[in-house]
Amino acid sequence: MCERIKGDMRVKKMIGIIVAAHGEMSKGLIETSRMIVGHAENMATVDLLEGEGPESLRDKLKKAVESLDSGEGVMVLLDLYGGTPSNVSALLARELNIEVVSGVNLPMLLEIIVKRASKNLKELRQVALYAGKEGIRSVNEIVEKIESEIKEGP
């Protein structure tokens, strides 16, 4: 993590994180992540509320990116590919230093929070993709496998 000087203060450079989603899903993910890893700085939520249009969302998302980008860029995690947050983010990616990944889940968010200090923005995109996929498991299959191994013995 680099530092930049702002006035008399040293401000740590850190990749920003935005969770953008339909409704208020993003707030729940951020609050839950804080229960697990504690308070993390340089994060924001952007919600697309009922009745809100793409222009309003674009303004909110752009303001959030600009407020979080300390020079390292911003990771935008979305709930759904192809929805309004996705489409607006795709357009903003052409003008802002952001990486956009859809299908956000808690394992993805936690991994991004923990690893962002040691990765650049493009590397963090790969971390998000991997963690998001690996976080999806069938608990029944895991239990069945363990039970099968126990029955078979050593």
N, C-alpha and C positions, 0 to 999 in steps of 0.2 A: 504494500500500500504506500503510495507516494504522499507527500504533503505539499500543500500550496500555502502561500502567505496571503492572508486577507486582512488588511489593516495591520494591527499588531498581533493578531491571533494566528496560530498555526491551525490550518484546517486540513484534516486528513482527506485525501482523495480516496473515494470508494465508489465502486459501481453501485448505482441506484437500483432499486427494485420497485416496480409498480405491478400490482395485481389489478387487472381490469376485467370486469365481469358484468353480466346482466344481474339486475337486482343488487342485493347487498352481500352476495357470496364472498366477495373479496375481503370485506371486513372480518368475516368469520375466519377465513384462512389466516389472516395476519394475527388476529387475537389468539388463535390456537397455536400458531408458531411461537408466540411470546410465552405461552404456557410451557413449551418444551425447551426452547433455547434462550429464553429471556428476551429482554428488550433489544431490538436491533435497530440501528440508526439508518437513515437514508432510505426509508421505505414509505410507500404511499399506496392508497387504494383509489381507484377510479371506477365509479359505478355508473352503469347505464340504467337509469330509472324509467319506470313505465311512463310513456308519453314523451320521453326525451328523444330528440333527433340526433343524427350524426354530427351536425355542426356544433351543437352544444357539447357532445362527447369529445369532439376534436379539440375544442378550446380547453376543456378540462384536462385532457390527456397531454396536450402540448405544454400547458402550464406546469403540470406535475413533472414532466420530463425536464423542463428547463430549471425547475427548482431543485431537482435531485442530481442533475448532471454536474459533477465536480471536475469533469474533464476525462473521466474514465468511461463514460457512457452509462446507459440505463438498460436493464433487462426488463422487458414488459412480458408478463405472464398472463395469458388469457384463458378464459373458461372454455371457449368454443371456437373452433376454426370456422370461418365463413360467416360469423355473426357480425353485427355492427362494430363491436370493439375490435374484432379482427380486421375488418375492412378499413376502418379508420387508422389502426396501427400500421397496416401495410402502406398506406399513403404517407404517414408520418415518417416511416422508416426511410423514405427517399430523401428526407430533408434533415433528419435528426440522427444523432449517434445512438441508435437503439437496436437491440436484438429482440425479436418477437417470437415467443413460443406459445402455442396453444395447448389446451388440455391440462391446465394447471391442477396439481393435486398437492396434498400436504408433503409427501416425501420430496417432490420436486422443489417446493418452496424452502423446506428445511435445508436441503443440500445446497441450494443457491446461497442462502444466508451464511452457511458455515464456510463455503469455499470461495466466496467472492473476493476475499482479501488476497488470495493466492493465484487467481486466474485473471486473464484478460477477458474482455466481453465475448469474443468469439469462442474461447475455451469454455466460458460459463454457459454458453448456448448448448454446447455438447453435454455438459454436466446436467443441465435441465432436461434435455431429451432422454438421457440415460436414466436419471433418477426417477423421472416421471413414469417411464415404462417399467422399471424394476420395482416400483412401488405398488404395482398392480399384481395381486396374488390371489389365488384361490386357497383360502385357508382350509377348506375341506380336503383339497388334494394334498396339501402338506400333511394334515393329520392322518389321512389315509395312508400316505407313504410311510410315515413314522410307525403307524400301527402295523403295517405290513412288514417292516423291517424288524419290529419287535417279535412278531410271530415267527419269522424265519430264524431269528436268533443269530448269534455270531458266526 
